[in-house]
Amino acid sequence: MTVLKKVLFATILLSFTATLSAQFSFGVRGGITLPNVAFNDEAEEESVDYLVYMGATFGVVAELKISDHFAIQPEMMLTQKGFKIDYDDYYYYYYYYGNNPSSSETKFRLNYLEAPILAKGIFGNESISGYVAVGPVFGYAASGSTYFNGRKVKFGEDEWDGFKRFEVSASAGAGVGLSVGTGQVFLDLRYLFGLSNLADDDEFKVWNRTMGISVGYLHSL
């Protein structure tokens, strides 16, 4: 057996052994999101304010604890993103829609199915612990809608033209956990930094930016 094969075999064996000895937990997580978007210079308009549009997030969580200080946490979440547009020039709406609107604000809601895969650094003791978590998030915009002048319109297939529904983001956050029985209740704060351009245009670029606050419970198996 060559040296390279020996090293590869040892690496696989150690990974398999670590997985067998890992502590596995399963649970749920839910909370609120505070999403907005960022634009490049070509997409920005001086007469438009892009505002936070609060949403929700919930889903299931698994934790594979490799050691006392490190764990892998995959999740499957439904996360609401979006933004509000407020035109400084109120007459834009009168001209564009041909009537007198009740508000110059338009809301865009995007509902994502997301799969975060986070690496967690853990510190503290068995009763109470803190952690930091970072990792990639893979998302798909499952549905969307707009809300303007008292009317909500769901996205049909035509409304997704020019919009990329798949998204890759980076997540970073921190939290605290409290042991309860055979599990742990936790509270965390995260920031989701969109890396993918949502627009199907190299010049017109839009990225999701989302702050999230959530609580959850992990049950040790």
N, C-alpha and C positions, 0 to 999 in steps of 0.2 A: 504493500500500500504506500503510495507516494505521500510526501509531507502535506501537500495540498488536500488530498483526500482525507487524511487524518484530522486536519484542522476542521474541514467541513463536517466530518462525522461528529467530532467533539462539539461543534457549535449546535448542530441539530439535536444531539443528545441533551445538552445543557438546556436548550430552549424547551424541549419536551418535558424534561424533569421539572423545570420552573413552572410550566403550565399545570402539571399534575399537582404540585405542592401549593399552587396559588389558591387564595381564598376567593370564592365567587359570591357576589351579591347581585340581587336583582330588585328593581323598584320602579318608582314613578317620579316624575318631575313636572312642575307646572309653575307658571308665573306670568308676568307682564313683559311686553317688549316696548321699547321706545325707539322706533325706527325712523330713519330719514334717508336721504340719498345725497351723493356728492356727484358733481358734474365737472367735466373739463371746461376750459375757457370757451371752446367753440359751442358748447351746449348751454352755457350760462346766459341768462337774460337779466338785465339790470332791473327791469320792471316787475320781476317775479320773486316772491319769497317762498322758499321751500321749508316747510315746517314739519315738526315731529307729529306722527299720527299713531297714537298708542294702540297696541294690539295685545295678543296673548300668545303663550306657547305652552304646550303640554305634550307628554309622551312617556316612553319607557326608557329605562336606564339599566345598564349592566356595568358591574365593576369587577375587574380581574386584578386582585391585589397580589402583585409579585413579591413584594417585601413589605416591611413595616413602613417604608418611606416612599414606595413607588407603586402605581397602579395604572392600568389601562381602562378607560371608560368609554365604551361605544354606546351610542344612543340612537333612538329613532323618534324624531320630534315633528310635530306640526307647528309651524311658526308663522305668525302673521307679521308681514312687513308692509311697507308702503310709505306714503308721504302725503302732505297737503300742499296745495299750490294756492297762494294768495296773490292775485295780480294787483299791483299798486295802481295801475290804470283801470279803474272800475268801468270805464266806458268801453273797454275792450269787450266785455261780456255783452253789453248792449248791442254793439256792432256785430259781434260774431254770432250770437244766438238770435238776434232780431226781436228780443223782448227785454223787459226789465227784470233782471234776476234778483232773487231775495238775498243773495250773497255772492261775493267775488271769490269764494273759496271752493276749490275742487279737491276731493279726496280720492286717493288711489290705494286700494287694498290688494295686496298680493299674498296668497296663502301658499307657503312652501312646505313640502315634505323634505325634511333634512336628516342627514346621517352624520353627526359629529363623531370623530374618533380622537379622544383626548388622552394626553399623557399627564398624569397627576403626580405632583410632588407633595408628600404628606408629612406633617410634623404635629407634635403634641403627644397626647397619651390616649389610653383606651376610652376614657370617659368623654373627653372633648379634644377635638383635633382641628387643625386648619389645613388648607391645601391651596395650591396654585395649579392651574390646568391650562394647557395649550394644545392646539392641534388643528387639523384641517376639518372643514365641514363641506359636505357635498349635498346640494339642494336641487329641487325641481319645483317650479312654480305650477302647482296643481290647478289653481283657480285664481281668478282676479275679478275686481269690480271697480267701478267709479261711482262717486256720489256727488251730484251737483244739483243745486236749486231744488232740493227736496226729492230728488229722483235717484234711485240706485239702479245701475245697469251692470249686469254681469258680463264678463268677457266671453264672447263667442270665439270661434276659430279665427275669424278675420281680425279681431282686436289684438291677436298675438303676432301679427305681421310686423317684422322689424324688431321683435323682442326675443331675446335668448332666454329660454325657460330654464335651462340648466345653469347652475351657478356653483362656483368654488369659492369658499371663504376661509378666513383664518379666525379662530376663536382664541381668546385669552381671558382668563378670569381667576377669581379667588373665592374661597368660601370657608365656612366653618361647619363642623359636624358634631352632633351630640348623641352619644350612645343611648338607645332606648330599647330595653329588652334584648332581643337577638338581632337588632338592626341599628340603623343610624338615621336620625333626622338631620337634614342639612339645609343650609341657606347659602346661595351663591350669587355673585354679581359677575356678568360677562359682557364682553364687547366683541361683536361680530364685524369683522372687516372684510367687506366684499372684494374679491380679487378679479372676478369676471366682469367684463363689460356687459351690461344688460341690454344695450342697444346693438342691433345687428348693423353697425356702422363704425368704421375705423376712426372717423372724425368726431362723431357725436358719441361721447362716452359717459356712461352713468354707472355708479357703483352703489350697492346697498351699504348702509352704515347702521348698525343696530346695537343698542344697549339693552341688556336683559337682566331682570331680577327674578329669581325663582326660589321655590322651596321644594323639597322632595323627601323621599324615604327610601332607604336601601335595606333590604332584608338579607341577612347572611344565610346561605344555603349549606 
